Amino acid sequence: MAFELIILGCASATPTSEQYTTSQLLTMREQLFLIDCGEGVQQQLRRHRVKTGRINHIFISHLHGDHYFGLVGLISSFHLQRRKKELHIYGPKPLEEIIHVQLKASKTWLTYPLVFHVTNPDKAELVAETNKVEVYSIPLIHGIATTGFKFIEKHNPRSIDRDAVEKYGVPKHERAAVQRGMDWENEQGEVIPNAKLTVDPPRPLSYAFWSDTCYNPDKVEEISEVDVLYHEATFTQAERDLATQTKHSTAGDAAQIAHAAQVRCLILGHYSSRYPNRDVHLAESKQYFQNVIAGHDNMRIRADHQSIEVV
């Protein structure tokens, strides 16, 4: 099992000639999740040859334009492509009205059902669930209502221990019941517990997206031991006052959160355009946490139980 993250955009506030504003595409258990939807998202999806019809869930962290101005355009393109499947959108309550006003003004009557789910900026809770993945919201501290999101694989069932079923003589036609969790009784009437015939599945993999926020250690438990954490790093410590004023984080803040949460890997992003490169962000963050990736547009990160790497 593995998941893949494509950073479609990681600029803050406005796009630049080299960066789009925030958007990411997460593929987990063969399901696609679009996280934030800044301007240029459609071009980026095309660049990466994404089959957009597979996107059924879009998560919007908050209503600053650099995080959602590409959404209505994408919704409209789905309509022009004669989409039929439901599209689920998760975000702040005012977003539903924003979408409806724009569609009404253009007299667009969608060819597919659009299902809106209001996120709660004050409480961590389950906001989405598929047959393979659960998604939880994480309250963040920003200038307006903002949530992060945690994606976690659902537990797989226990797997057949091939050596054990051979040892105890479980017939092949009865192994499906063992796979489903049943104990097994042999011809002598001895009951072999399921735990002796199966092995634990791999632990679920997880990804957390911490959108715009000031330093927020009170919510560390919500992302404890996730495999990969994306954390905004708009500024460096040299601009600490500006970070505090705008309720954003520094690279050092992000790394301290990653260290406290004991995550496997930290990805930085949402950089202010004042910085010509990511060298200072990377050096600053590594004072507190070593396994750091300075994210950039078009980066692909693959994570499994053995490794996390840029591919």
N, C-alpha and C positions, 0 to 999 in steps of 0.2 A: 504494500500500500504506500501511496505517496500523494502529495498535493503539489500543485504548481501555481505560483503567483506571477502575473505579468503586471509590471508597473506601467500603466498607460500614460500617467502624468504625475509629476511630483513637485510642480512649482506652486508657490503660494501667491495668493492675490490675483496676479495677472499672468497669462502665458508669456513666454519669451520665444526668441527664435530657435531655442534648443529644447524648451520644455513646455509641455501642456500642463494645465492645472489638474488638480487631484482626481485620479480615477485608477482603479485597480480591477483586474479580473482574476478571480480565484477559481481554480478547478480542483474540486475535492470529491473523491469517489465518483468521478466521471460526470459530476454536475457542475454547472457554471453559475457563479455568483458575481454580479457587478457591484463594486463598492465605490460609492460616490461617482459622480458623472459630470465632470467639468467639461468646458468647451473643448471641442476637437476629439471627443471620445469616439465618434463614428469613424473618423479617419484612422485613428489608432486601432480600432477593432479590425478595420479592413487591412491595415498594414500587417497585422498579425494573423490574418486569414481566419478569423474567428467566425464560426457559423452562428450568427447572431440569433437564429431561431432557437438555439439551445439555451439562450438566456431567459430564464423564467422568474428570476428574483433579483431585484435591484435595491440596494440599501443606501440611503442618503443620511449622512451624519448630522448635517445642519444646513441652514438656509443662507449661508454666505455664498455668493454667486460662484466662486471658484470651485465649489463642490457640487453644484447641481445645474448650472446653466446649459449643459449639454443634454439634459434629460428630456425636455419636451421635443427636441429635434429627433432624438432616438425613438421616442414613443410614436411620433409622426411617421418616421421611416418604417417602423414595424407595420403601421397601418397601410402605407403605400405598397408594402410587400405582401399585403393580404394575409397577414398573420391571423390565426384562428385561436391559438392556445392562450390561456389566461396569462397575464403578466402581473406579478405581485410586486408592489412597491412598498417599501418600509421607510418611514421618515416622520418628521415633525408634522403635526396636524395642519398647519397652514399650507403645506405643500400640496395637499389634495385640492384646495381651492385654486392655488396657482395653476395647477395642471388643467383643471376644468375651465378656468377663465380663458386660458390660451386656446384650448380646443374649441370652446364655444365661439370665441372671436373669429376663428378661422373656419367656422362651420364644419369642423371635422368630427365625424361620427365614427368612432373606431370600429374596425372589423373584428375586434377581439375584446374579451372582458378585461378590464383593468381593475385589479383588486388592491385597494389601499389599506395599509396597516399602520396605525398611528403608534409611534414609539414614545416611550415614557422617559423623559430626560432626568427623572428623579429616582428611578428605581431600576436595578438590574433585573432582567427577566427574559424568559424565553420568548422570542419574537417570531421565529420561523422554524419549521420542522419539515424535513422531507423524509423519505424512507431511509436515507443514508446519513444525513447531516442535521445537527441542531445549531441554531444561531441565537446567541444571547446579546442583549443590549448592555452597554456599560455607560452609566452617567459620567459625563465629563464636565469640566469647568471652563467655560469660554464666555464670550460676550453675549451670546444668545444660546438658547436651548440646544445642546449638543450631546450626541451619544456615540460611543465607539461600538464595535461589534466583535464578538468572539465566535468563531466557527469551530465546531468540534465534531469529529466523526462519531457516529453511533457505534456502540459496541457490537462486534461480530459475535455470533454464537461460538461456543467452544468447538474445537476441532477434534476429529477422531485421532486417537493415539494408535497408529497402525501396529506398533509393537505390542501394545496392551491388548488390542482386540484379537491379535493372533495368539498371544499367550493364554488368554481366557477362552479362546475358541468361539468367539462370537461369529455366527454365520453372516455371510455378506448381505443376505436379504433382511437381516435384523439391524444392520448398522445404521440405517437411516433413522430409526427410532432413537438409537443412542446419540446420534448427531443432534437430534431435537431436544436432548436433555433427559431421556428416559434411562432409568437403571436397567440392567439386564439380568434375567434369571436363567441359569443353566439347567440342564436336564436333571441334575441332582437336587434342584430346588434352592440352590445357593444364589443369593442376590448380590450381584457385583455393582457397587455404587457407580454412578455415572462419572464421578470425579476420578475414578481409577481407569476409566476407558477413554477419557478425553483430556485435552490440554487447553490451557488458557489461550485466548486469541491475543494477537498483538494489542498493546494499549492503543486507544484512539489518538490520532494526531490532531493537533489544534493550531489555529491561527488567530491572532488578535490584531484588530485594526484600531489604533488609538488616534483618532482624528484630532482636530484642533483643541488644545487644552493647555492650561497652565500646569505647572508641576502639581501632581495629584496623587500623592502617596496613599491617601485613604482608600483608593480603589485597587490597590495592588493585588489584594486577595482575589479579585475577579479574574485576573489573568495569571494566577500562580501556575508556574511550570508549563506554560504553553510552549509549543515548539518554536514558533516564530512570532515575534512581536514587531509590528510596524508602529513607530511612534513619531509624531511630528517633531521636527527640530528646526523651527523657523529661524532661530537665532543661535549665536554662540554666547558664551558667558560675558563677552565684552559688551554685549547689548542687553545685559540682565534687566536694566531699568525699562527698556523698551518691551522686552518680553513680558514683564509684570504688567505694564500699562495696557498691553494689547491682549493679555491673557493667552499668551503663547508659551512654548517651551524652548529651552536651549538644548543643544546636543548633550550637554552634561546632565540636564534633567532627565532626558530620555534614557541615558545609560544608567542613571541611578534607579530609575523605575525597573529597567530590565534586570539589574543586579538584585534588587529587592524581591522581584517576582521569580527569580531563578529560572528565567527562560533559557532556551537553548541558543537562540540567535535574535539579534536586534537589527531591524532595518530602519534607517533614518530617511526622512523625506520632508516635503513641504518647505523647501528652502526659500528664504527671502532672496530676491534678485540682486541684493547688494553684494552677495558673495560670488566671486568669479569661479570658484571651484569648491570642492568638499573637503579639502585637506584639513582645515581648521576644525570642522565638524567631527571628522574622523579622529583626529588626534585628541580632541577634547573628550569625546565619548569614551575613548579607550583608557582614560584615566580611571574610569569606574567599572567598565565592562569590556571584555576582550573580543568576544565574537560579534563584531559589528560589521554591517554592510551599509555603505553609503549608497542608498538607492538612487537610480536615475531612470529617466524615461526609456522604455523598451527593454528594461532588465527583466530577465526571467529567473526566478528562484525556485528550485525544486527541493522539497523536503521529504525524507522518509525516516525510518527508525535508525538508520545508520549514519546518515549525513544530511547536511543542508548546504547546497551549493548553487552558485550562479551558473546557469547553463546557456 
